[in-house]
């Protein structure tokens, strides 16, 4: 069942729960596709979508590194003005 508390990441949260409960493996066949255009929910999710993805990481014990590289860079850039330069250098080493 989908958690309707999530507006933009309910499918991601659903698949994380499936992966925690069952053995999941990749299959080579394409089972679905997604059409992306300028007004899709995915394109419009912005900050709220990022917050939901981070909440899923926290809710299920994931870490900052569970996020995609793109999202990690976003959060590093967002907070780097409040972090000493030495810590930014250390964080960037983990992103590459």
TIGURO-568632 format. One record per residue (C-alpha): residue number from 0; x, y, z. Coordinates in steps of 0.001 Angstrom, whole numbers. Example, Ala and Ser with C-alpha at 12.3 -4.5 7.8 and 13.67 -1.06 7.14 Angstrom:
// residues 2
{r 0; {12300; -4500; 7800}},
{r 1; {13670; -1060; 7140}},
// end
This chain:
// residues 96
{r 0; {0; 0; 0}},
{r 1; {1278; 3490; -838}},
{r 2; {1937; 5948; 1982}},
{r 3; {-154; 8952; 934}},
{r 4; {1687; 11150; 3426}},
{r 5; {4244; 11505; 624}},
{r 6; {3197; 13671; -2290}},
{r 7; {6216; 13343; -4590}},
{r 8; {8087; 10270; -3336}},
{r 9; {5374; 7763; -2450}},
{r 10; {6578; 5295; -5079}},
{r 11; {10173; 5523; -3869}},
{r 12; {9084; 4924; -278}},
{r 13; {6993; 1943; -1429}},
{r 14; {9944; 343; -3224}},
{r 15; {12250; 940; -256}},
{r 16; {9766; -957; 1937}},
{r 17; {9570; -3779; -609}},
{r 18; {13372; -3983; -693}},
{r 19; {13533; -4217; 3082}},
{r 20; {11027; -7085; 3250}},
{r 21; {11784; -9157; 164}},
{r 22; {14740; -10225; -1917}},
{r 23; {14728; -8038; -5028}},
{r 24; {16758; -8581; -8153}},
{r 25; {17078; -6866; -11491}},
{r 26; {15537; -8353; -14627}},
{r 27; {16593; -7337; -18145}},
{r 28; {13074; -6718; -19486}},
{r 29; {11507; -3263; -19489}},
{r 30; {8232; -3478; -17580}},
{r 31; {7242; 165; -17576}},
{r 32; {8279; 3542; -18854}},
{r 33; {7840; 7124; -17799}},
{r 34; {7050; 10140; -19905}},
{r 35; {8728; 13318; -18684}},
{r 36; {7583; 16712; -19882}},
{r 37; {7894; 20206; -18356}},
{r 38; {4725; 19990; -16212}},
{r 39; {5149; 16433; -14842}},
{r 40; {4966; 15999; -11103}},
{r 41; {8579; 14780; -11134}},
{r 42; {9785; 17960; -12836}},
{r 43; {7761; 20168; -10482}},
{r 44; {8748; 18455; -7221}},
{r 45; {11699; 20757; -6480}},
{r 46; {12503; 21389; -2839}},
{r 47; {9480; 19481; -1501}},
{r 48; {10480; 16377; -3459}},
{r 49; {14055; 16600; -2188}},
{r 50; {12780; 16909; 1387}},
{r 51; {10611; 13812; 953}},
{r 52; {13524; 11785; -441}},
{r 53; {15705; 12837; 2503}},
{r 54; {12888; 11958; 4928}},
{r 55; {12704; 8465; 3404}},
{r 56; {16453; 8054; 3979}},
{r 57; {16037; 9043; 7604}},
{r 58; {12866; 7003; 8149}},
{r 59; {14416; 3760; 6918}},
{r 60; {17871; 4168; 8381}},
{r 61; {19518; 5263; 5166}},
{r 62; {22365; 7680; 5215}},
{r 63; {23235; 10785; 3262}},
{r 64; {25058; 8498; 839}},
{r 65; {21830; 6613; 55}},
{r 66; {20820; 9655; -2002}},
{r 67; {21863; 9950; -5622}},
{r 68; {25051; 11880; -6390}},
{r 69; {22935; 14703; -7791}},
{r 70; {20987; 15063; -4549}},
{r 71; {24144; 14820; -2436}},
{r 72; {25701; 17677; -4440}},
{r 73; {22516; 19723; -3980}},
{r 74; {22628; 19358; -185}},
{r 75; {26371; 20009; -21}},
{r 76; {25939; 23216; -2026}},
{r 77; {22944; 24270; 65}},
{r 78; {24772; 24005; 3388}},
{r 79; {28346; 24788; 2428}},
{r 80; {28085; 28439; 3450}},
{r 81; {27599; 27335; 7059}},
{r 82; {30331; 24663; 7101}},
{r 83; {34028; 25366; 7568}},
{r 84; {36009; 24928; 4324}},
{r 85; {37947; 21928; 5681}},
{r 86; {34732; 19944; 6223}},
{r 87; {33526; 20829; 2710}},
{r 88; {36751; 19384; 1299}},
{r 89; {36211; 16146; 3242}},
{r 90; {32578; 15880; 2100}},
{r 91; {33536; 16473; -1543}},
{r 92; {35975; 13550; -1381}},
{r 93; {33040; 11235; -676}},
{r 94; {31074; 12619; -3639}},
{r 95; {33680; 11726; -6248}},
// end
